[in-house]
Amino acid sequence: MDFEAIKRAAQNYLPQMTRFLRDLIAIPSESCEEEGVIRRTIAEMEALGFDKAEIDPEGNALGWMGEGSRIIAFDGHIDTVGIGNIANWEHDPYKGYETDDIIYGRGGSDQEGGVVSAVYGAKIMKDLNLIPADTKILVVASVQEEDCDGLCWQYIHKEDGITPEFVVSTEPTDGGIYRGHRGRMEIRVDVKGVSCHGSAPERGDNAIYKMADILEEVRALNENTATEQDEIKGLVKMLDPKYNPEHWEDARFLGRGTITCSQIFYTSPSRCAVADSCAVSLDRRMTAGETWDSCLDEIRNLPACKKYGDDVKVSMYLYDRPAWTGLKYETECYFPTWINKESAAHVQALVDAHKGLFGDKRIGHPSAMDKRDRPLIDKWTFSTNGVSIQGRYGIPCVGFGPGAESQAHAPNEITWKQDLVTCAALYAAVPMCYKPENRTDDVTEYRAGKTDTKFAND
């Protein structure tokens, strides 16, 4: 394989990639409102000569190259979060600007840039005859990830009936090859109270005060150590073989779990009354060894929750928001943890491609390198569609994508043009670097797995 020819081709496509990414950024595309960017992506695929470009019933764009039975997929979510407080942006996040080095605007790093590199990576494969005869290439621009990561791949796998040999996630990786990440859950706690006139609060039962007690203990879960003196042992305990004998090493690779209160709600007859209900949303990040049952039980077993007994309900959120096509595909808000073995054939395909193209160290624009002095093979801090691809279904998944995690969801988001070129080149080289004869059935180092609830879609 001529790695230099691949690098030249990727560099030559930079003007087209820049134009495509700026077009995507200019189209607001929050979750469930992605129609414009999906149709723009389909148009790009068709213009570049994809063998087939289609939109599935959930609204995902699927672009195909090649005719073999083996599928290698490249996934990038096309939706973005909102812009938040516009005063925090120095320029219009949907018009932005570009320099010789960067592209500015919402979605550049997280993660429309990944879609752009994948589309052009497939084009380079076709240009240079890099698609093995037994292989089809699938580029997915997926929807609803920011709302419910992995839902799109629940649909693609179960309803579209697509099971790739492996999937390359194009989420931002700061120049690294990522083989896993923590999972997460969206937990709700509801507390009942009894209202009364605010002039005599002792006649009622204030639900907000009850919730305040619970939240103090939720905070302790996140901040406490795990010594014998800690009544509420902190989540850091999962890094200790005493508390996590089977998976503490994997937990140390991923990092400890976390929990935080992200939303609060209440009901009260008026501002002159005691609140008769209070509810909170908890964002729970899960490391190896933690399950959806263990995370729910850990809240239920907090002293304050036990104290208030039947007045407290702990549950997991259900996602049921319709896609831009109108399709509603329900699932519980549980997103499983996963790690690949570093030796797995699909991971090594990316490693070999990177070494052939760029060497064994992370690369990037000089302004990006302060966060890239790390091992080439690592893990994400945040969550991706891999929660379904590998977390639920065990389909091998590995990550390499343009941009930086630190740019995700932040004002003044940028991505680096060099990353677009680097990723397009690596994607183009991956199919020929993949050695299917080295594939084994035990590519997963840790996987929390799917659930058996009625909403799991699995």
C-alpha positions as CSV (number, residue, x, y, z in Angstrom):
1,M,0.0,0.0,0.0
2,D,1.3,3.4,-1.0
3,F,0.9,5.5,2.2
4,E,2.4,8.6,0.6
5,A,-0.2,8.5,-2.2
6,I,-2.9,8.3,0.5
7,K,-1.5,11.3,2.3
8,R,-1.3,13.3,-0.9
9,A,-4.9,12.5,-1.8
10,A,-6.2,13.5,1.6
11,Q,-4.2,16.8,1.4
12,N,-5.5,17.5,-2.1
13,Y,-9.1,17.1,-0.8
14,L,-8.7,19.7,2.0
15,P,-10.4,22.5,0.1
16,Q,-13.5,20.3,-0.5
17,M,-13.5,19.0,3.0
18,T,-13.3,22.6,4.4
19,R,-16.2,23.7,2.2
20,F,-18.3,20.6,3.2
21,L,-17.7,21.2,6.9
22,R,-18.5,24.9,6.7
23,D,-21.7,24.0,4.9
24,L,-22.7,21.6,7.7
25,I,-21.8,24.1,10.4
26,A,-24.0,26.7,8.7
27,I,-27.1,24.5,9.1
28,P,-28.3,24.4,12.7
29,S,-28.7,20.7,13.5
30,E,-29.6,20.0,17.1
31,S,-30.9,16.5,18.0
32,C,-34.2,15.6,16.2
33,E,-33.7,18.6,13.8
34,E,-31.0,17.2,11.5
35,E,-32.9,17.0,8.2
36,G,-30.9,19.8,6.6
37,V,-27.4,18.4,7.4
38,I,-28.5,14.8,6.5
39,R,-29.7,15.9,3.1
40,R,-26.5,18.0,2.6
41,T,-24.5,14.9,3.5
42,I,-26.4,12.7,1.0
43,A,-25.8,15.3,-1.7
44,E,-22.0,15.2,-1.0
45,M,-22.0,11.4,-1.1
46,E,-23.8,11.3,-4.4
47,A,-21.5,14.0,-5.9
48,L,-18.4,11.9,-4.8
49,G,-19.7,8.8,-6.5
50,F,-20.8,6.6,-3.6
51,D,-22.3,3.4,-4.9
52,K,-25.4,4.1,-2.8
53,A,-26.6,6.9,-0.5
54,E,-29.8,6.5,1.4
55,I,-31.7,7.8,4.4
56,D,-33.2,5.2,6.8
57,P,-36.5,5.6,8.6
58,E,-34.9,7.1,11.7
59,G,-33.2,9.7,9.5
60,N,-29.6,8.4,9.5
61,A,-27.6,8.9,6.3
62,L,-26.0,5.7,5.0
63,G,-23.4,5.8,2.3
64,W,-22.0,2.7,0.7
65,M,-18.9,1.8,-1.3
66,G,-17.9,-1.6,-2.5
67,E,-19.7,-4.9,-3.1
68,G,-18.4,-7.5,-0.6
69,S,-20.2,-9.2,2.2
70,R,-17.9,-7.9,5.0
71,I,-18.9,-4.5,6.2
72,I,-16.4,-2.0,7.7
73,A,-18.4,1.0,9.0
74,F,-17.4,4.6,9.9
75,D,-19.8,6.4,12.2
76,G,-20.1,10.1,13.0
77,H,-23.1,11.8,14.6
78,I,-24.4,14.7,12.6
79,D,-26.4,16.4,15.3
80,T,-25.0,19.0,17.7
81,V,-25.9,20.5,21.0
82,G,-27.3,24.1,21.1
83,I,-25.1,27.2,21.4
84,G,-26.0,28.1,24.9
85,N,-25.5,31.8,25.8
86,I,-24.7,33.6,22.6
87,A,-22.8,36.2,24.6
88,N,-20.1,33.6,25.2
89,W,-19.3,33.3,21.5
90,E,-16.9,35.7,19.9
91,H,-18.4,35.1,16.4
92,D,-21.6,33.7,14.9
93,P,-21.4,29.9,15.7
94,Y,-23.3,29.1,12.5
95,K,-21.3,31.4,10.2
96,G,-17.9,31.3,11.9
97,Y,-14.7,31.8,10.0
98,E,-11.7,29.9,8.9
99,T,-8.0,30.6,8.9
100,D,-5.2,28.6,7.3
101,D,-5.3,26.3,10.3
102,I,-8.8,26.1,11.9
103,I,-12.5,26.1,11.2
104,Y,-14.7,27.9,13.8
105,G,-18.4,27.0,14.7
106,R,-20.8,24.7,16.4
107,G,-20.2,21.1,15.4
108,G,-16.7,21.4,14.0
109,S,-15.1,19.1,16.6
110,D,-18.3,17.5,18.0
111,Q,-18.5,16.1,15.5
112,E,-19.4,17.0,12.0
113,G,-15.7,17.1,11.1
114,G,-15.6,13.3,11.7
115,V,-18.4,12.9,9.2
116,V,-16.5,15.0,6.6
117,S,-13.3,13.0,7.0
118,A,-15.2,9.7,6.8
119,V,-17.0,10.7,3.6
120,Y,-13.7,11.7,2.0
121,G,-11.8,8.8,3.4
122,A,-14.2,6.5,1.5
123,K,-13.7,8.6,-1.6
124,I,-10.0,8.1,-1.4
125,M,-10.5,4.4,-1.0
126,K,-12.4,4.4,-4.2
127,D,-9.9,6.6,-6.0
128,L,-6.9,4.5,-5.0
129,N,-8.6,1.1,-5.2
130,L,-8.2,0.4,-1.4
131,I,-11.5,-1.5,-0.8
132,P,-10.8,-5.2,-0.5
133,A,-12.9,-7.3,-2.9
134,D,-14.8,-9.0,0.0
135,T,-15.6,-5.7,1.7
136,K,-18.2,-3.0,1.7
137,I,-17.6,0.4,3.3
138,L,-20.4,2.0,5.2
139,V,-20.3,5.7,6.2
140,V,-23.0,6.7,8.7
141,A,-24.0,10.2,9.5
142,S,-26.1,9.4,12.5
143,V,-28.8,11.3,14.3
144,Q,-30.0,11.9,17.9
145,E,-26.6,11.1,19.5
146,E,-26.5,14.2,21.7
147,D,-30.0,13.4,23.0
148,C,-29.5,9.7,23.4
149,D,-26.1,8.3,22.4
150,G,-26.3,4.9,20.7
151,L,-30.1,5.0,19.9
152,C,-29.2,5.4,16.2
153,W,-27.2,2.2,16.3
154,Q,-29.9,0.4,18.1
155,Y,-32.0,1.2,15.1
156,I,-29.3,0.5,12.5
157,H,-28.4,-2.9,14.0
158,K,-31.9,-4.1,14.9
159,E,-34.2,-2.5,12.4
160,D,-32.0,-1.8,9.3
161,G,-30.3,-5.2,10.0
162,I,-26.7,-4.0,9.6
163,T,-24.0,-5.8,11.6
164,P,-20.5,-4.6,10.6
165,E,-17.3,-6.5,11.1
166,F,-16.3,-3.5,13.1
167,V,-17.0,0.2,13.4
168,V,-14.7,3.2,13.5
169,S,-16.1,6.0,15.6
170,T,-15.1,9.4,14.2
171,E,-15.7,11.2,17.5
172,P,-12.9,13.6,18.4
173,T,-9.9,11.8,19.9
174,D,-7.1,14.5,20.2
175,G,-5.0,12.5,17.7
176,G,-5.3,9.2,19.6
177,I,-6.8,5.8,18.9
178,Y,-9.4,5.1,21.6
179,R,-10.5,1.6,22.6
180,G,-13.3,2.4,25.1
181,H,-14.9,4.7,27.5
182,R,-17.1,4.9,30.6
183,G,-20.8,4.3,30.4
184,R,-23.6,6.5,31.8
185,M,-27.1,6.6,33.1
186,E,-29.8,9.3,33.4
187,I,-31.4,8.8,36.8
188,R,-34.4,10.6,38.2
189,V,-35.2,10.9,41.9
190,D,-38.8,12.0,42.9
191,V,-39.7,13.1,46.4
192,K,-43.3,13.6,47.7
193,G,-44.3,16.3,50.2
194,V,-47.4,17.9,51.6
195,S,-48.2,21.5,50.9
196,C,-49.6,24.1,53.3
197,H,-49.6,27.8,53.7
198,G,-46.1,29.3,53.9
199,S,-47.0,31.2,57.0
200,A,-47.1,28.0,59.0
201,P,-44.6,25.6,57.3
202,E,-44.8,23.2,60.2
203,R,-48.2,22.1,59.0
204,G,-46.8,20.7,55.8
205,D,-43.9,18.4,54.7
206,N,-41.5,20.3,52.4
207,A,-40.3,18.1,49.5
208,I,-37.5,20.5,48.7
209,Y,-36.0,20.1,52.2
210,K,-36.1,16.3,51.8
211,M,-34.4,16.6,48.4
212,A,-31.7,18.8,49.9
213,D,-30.8,16.0,52.3
214,I,-30.6,13.5,49.5
215,L,-28.5,15.8,47.3
216,E,-26.0,16.3,50.1
217,E,-25.5,12.6,50.1
218,V,-25.3,12.4,46.3
219,R,-22.6,15.0,46.5
220,A,-20.8,12.8,49.1
221,L,-20.9,9.9,46.7
222,N,-19.0,11.9,44.2
223,E,-16.5,13.6,46.6
224,N,-15.9,11.1,49.5
225,T,-13.1,8.7,49.8
226,A,-13.8,5.1,50.5
227,T,-12.2,4.6,54.0
228,E,-13.8,2.7,56.8
229,Q,-14.7,6.1,58.4
230,D,-16.8,7.1,55.4
231,E,-20.5,6.3,56.1
232,I,-21.2,7.0,52.4
233,K,-18.3,5.6,50.5
234,G,-17.3,7.6,47.4
235,L,-17.4,6.2,43.8
236,V,-13.6,6.1,43.9
237,K,-14.1,2.8,45.7
238,M,-14.4,1.0,42.3
239,L,-10.7,1.6,41.7
240,D,-9.9,-0.5,44.7
241,P,-9.7,-4.3,44.4
242,K,-11.4,-4.6,47.8
243,Y,-14.6,-3.2,46.4
244,N,-14.3,-4.2,42.7
245,P,-12.2,-7.4,42.7
246,E,-13.0,-8.5,39.2
247,H,-12.8,-5.2,37.3
248,W,-10.6,-2.7,39.3
249,E,-7.9,-2.7,36.7
250,D,-10.3,-1.8,33.9
251,A,-11.8,0.8,36.2
252,R,-8.4,2.4,36.6
253,F,-7.9,2.5,32.9
254,L,-11.3,4.2,32.3
255,G,-11.2,6.4,35.4
256,R,-13.6,6.4,38.4
257,G,-17.3,6.9,38.0
258,T,-18.9,10.3,38.7
259,I,-22.4,11.6,39.6
260,T,-23.8,15.1,39.6
261,C,-27.2,16.7,39.8
262,S,-28.0,18.2,36.4
263,Q,-31.6,19.4,36.7
264,I,-34.1,20.2,39.5
265,F,-37.9,20.5,39.4
266,Y,-40.7,21.2,41.9
267,T,-44.4,21.7,42.4
268,S,-46.0,24.1,44.9
269,P,-49.5,25.7,44.9
270,S,-47.8,29.1,45.0
271,R,-44.8,31.1,46.1
272,C,-46.6,31.4,49.5
273,A,-46.8,27.6,50.0
274,V,-44.7,24.6,51.0
275,A,-43.5,22.6,48.0
276,D,-45.4,19.3,47.7
277,S,-43.0,17.6,45.3
278,C,-39.4,17.8,44.2
279,A,-37.5,15.9,41.5
280,V,-33.9,15.9,40.2
281,S,-32.0,14.5,37.3
282,L,-28.7,12.8,38.0
283,D,-26.0,12.4,35.4
284,R,-24.2,9.1,36.4
285,R,-20.9,8.1,34.6
286,M,-20.2,4.5,35.1
287,T,-16.8,2.8,35.2
288,A,-16.0,-0.9,34.8
289,G,-17.8,-3.1,37.4
290,E,-20.8,-0.8,37.8
291,T,-24.2,-1.8,36.4
292,W,-27.5,-0.1,35.9
293,D,-28.9,-2.1,38.9
294,S,-26.0,-1.2,41.1
295,C,-26.2,2.5,40.3
296,L,-30.0,2.7,41.0
297,D,-29.6,0.7,44.2
298,E,-26.7,2.9,45.4
299,I,-29.1,5.9,45.3
300,R,-32.0,4.0,46.9
301,N,-29.6,2.9,49.7
302,L,-28.5,6.4,50.7
303,P,-29.5,7.1,54.3
304,A,-31.7,10.0,53.4
305,C,-33.6,8.0,50.8
306,K,-34.1,5.2,53.4
307,K,-35.2,7.8,55.9
308,Y,-38.0,9.1,53.7
309,G,-39.0,5.6,52.6
310,D,-42.0,5.4,50.3
311,D,-41.9,9.2,49.7
312,V,-38.8,8.6,47.5
313,K,-38.8,7.0,44.0
314,V,-35.6,6.3,42.1
315,S,-35.9,5.5,38.4
316,M,-34.2,5.6,35.1
317,Y,-35.3,8.0,32.4
318,L,-37.0,6.7,29.2
319,Y,-36.1,8.4,25.9
320,D,-39.1,8.7,23.6
321,R,-38.5,11.8,21.6
322,P,-39.4,11.4,17.8
323,A,-36.6,11.7,15.2
324,W,-36.8,14.3,12.5
325,T,-38.6,11.8,10.3
326,G,-41.3,11.4,13.0
327,L,-40.2,7.9,14.0
328,K,-40.3,7.2,17.7
329,Y,-37.9,4.5,18.9
330,E,-38.0,4.2,22.7
331,T,-35.2,3.1,25.0
332,E,-34.1,3.5,28.6
333,C,-31.4,6.0,29.3
334,Y,-28.7,3.5,30.0
335,F,-25.5,3.6,28.0
336,P,-23.1,0.7,28.8
337,T,-19.4,0.9,29.5
338,W,-17.0,-0.9,27.1
339,I,-13.3,-1.5,26.5
340,N,-11.6,-3.4,23.6
341,K,-8.5,-5.4,24.0
342,E,-5.5,-3.5,22.6
343,S,-4.5,-6.6,20.7
344,A,-7.8,-6.9,18.8
345,A,-7.5,-7.0,15.0
346,H,-9.7,-4.0,14.4
347,V,-7.7,-1.9,16.9
348,Q,-4.5,-3.0,15.4
349,A,-5.8,-2.1,11.9
350,L,-5.9,1.6,13.0
351,V,-2.5,1.3,14.8
352,D,-0.9,-0.2,11.7
353,A,-2.5,2.5,9.5
354,H,-1.3,5.2,11.8
355,K,2.2,3.8,12.0
356,G,2.4,3.5,8.2
357,L,1.1,7.0,7.6
358,F,2.4,9.1,10.6
359,G,4.4,6.9,13.0
360,D,3.6,5.8,16.5
361,K,3.1,9.2,18.2
362,R,0.0,11.4,18.1
363,I,0.2,14.2,15.6
364,G,-1.6,17.5,15.1
365,H,-1.4,21.2,14.5
366,P,1.1,22.8,17.0
367,S,-1.7,24.6,18.8
368,A,-3.4,21.3,19.5
369,M,-0.4,19.4,20.8
370,D,-0.6,20.6,24.5
371,K,-3.3,17.9,25.0
372,R,-1.7,15.3,22.8
373,D,1.4,14.4,24.7
374,R,-0.2,11.1,25.7
375,P,-0.1,7.4,24.6
376,L,-1.4,6.9,21.1
377,I,-3.9,4.2,22.3
378,D,-6.2,5.5,25.1
379,K,-9.8,6.1,25.9
380,W,-12.5,8.9,25.8
381,T,-13.6,10.8,28.8
382,F,-17.1,11.3,27.4
383,S,-19.6,8.8,25.9
384,T,-20.2,7.9,22.2
385,N,-22.4,5.7,20.0
386,G,-20.1,2.9,21.0
387,V,-22.4,2.4,24.0
388,S,-24.7,0.6,21.7
389,I,-22.3,-0.6,19.0
390,Q,-20.0,-2.5,21.4
391,G,-21.6,-1.8,24.9
392,R,-25.0,-3.4,24.0
393,Y,-24.2,-5.6,21.1
394,G,-20.6,-6.5,21.2
395,I,-19.9,-5.3,17.7
396,P,-16.2,-4.3,17.7
397,C,-15.7,-0.6,17.8
398,V,-12.6,1.7,17.9
399,G,-12.2,5.5,17.8
400,F,-10.1,8.0,15.8
401,G,-11.5,11.4,14.9
402,P,-10.7,15.0,14.2
403,G,-10.9,17.6,16.8
404,A,-10.6,17.7,20.6
405,E,-12.9,16.5,23.4
406,S,-12.3,19.8,25.1
407,Q,-14.0,21.6,22.3
408,A,-17.2,19.6,22.7
409,H,-20.2,21.6,23.9
410,A,-18.0,24.6,24.5
411,P,-18.5,28.1,23.1
412,N,-16.1,29.2,20.4
413,E,-15.7,25.6,19.2
414,I,-13.0,25.0,16.6
415,T,-11.5,22.1,14.7
416,W,-8.1,21.9,13.0
417,K,-7.9,21.4,9.2
418,Q,-4.9,19.2,9.6
419,D,-7.0,16.8,11.6
420,L,-9.5,16.5,8.7
421,V,-6.6,15.5,6.4
422,T,-5.0,13.1,9.0
423,C,-8.3,11.3,9.7
424,A,-9.4,11.0,6.0
425,A,-6.0,9.4,5.2
426,L,-6.1,7.0,8.1
427,Y,-9.7,5.9,7.3
428,A,-8.7,5.3,3.7
429,A,-5.8,3.0,4.8
430,V,-7.8,1.0,7.4
431,P,-9.5,-1.6,5.2
432,M,-6.3,-2.7,3.7
433,C,-4.5,-2.8,7.1
434,Y,-7.2,-4.9,8.7
435,K,-6.3,-8.6,8.9
436,P,-9.6,-10.6,9.3
437,E,-7.6,-13.8,9.8
438,N,-6.5,-12.3,13.1
439,R,-10.0,-11.6,14.3
440,T,-11.0,-13.6,17.5
441,D,-14.2,-13.9,19.4
442,D,-12.8,-12.3,22.5
443,V,-12.0,-8.8,21.4
444,T,-13.8,-7.2,24.3
445,E,-11.8,-6.6,27.5
446,Y,-14.9,-5.3,29.4
447,R,-18.5,-4.8,28.4
448,A,-21.4,-3.9,30.7
449,G,-23.8,-5.4,28.2
450,K,-27.4,-4.8,27.2
451,T,-30.4,-4.7,29.4
452,D,-33.5,-6.9,29.4
453,T,-36.1,-4.2,30.0
454,K,-39.0,-3.8,27.7
455,F,-37.7,-0.6,26.2
456,A,-34.2,-1.9,25.4
457,N,-34.8,-2.4,21.6
458,D,-32.2,-5.2,21.7
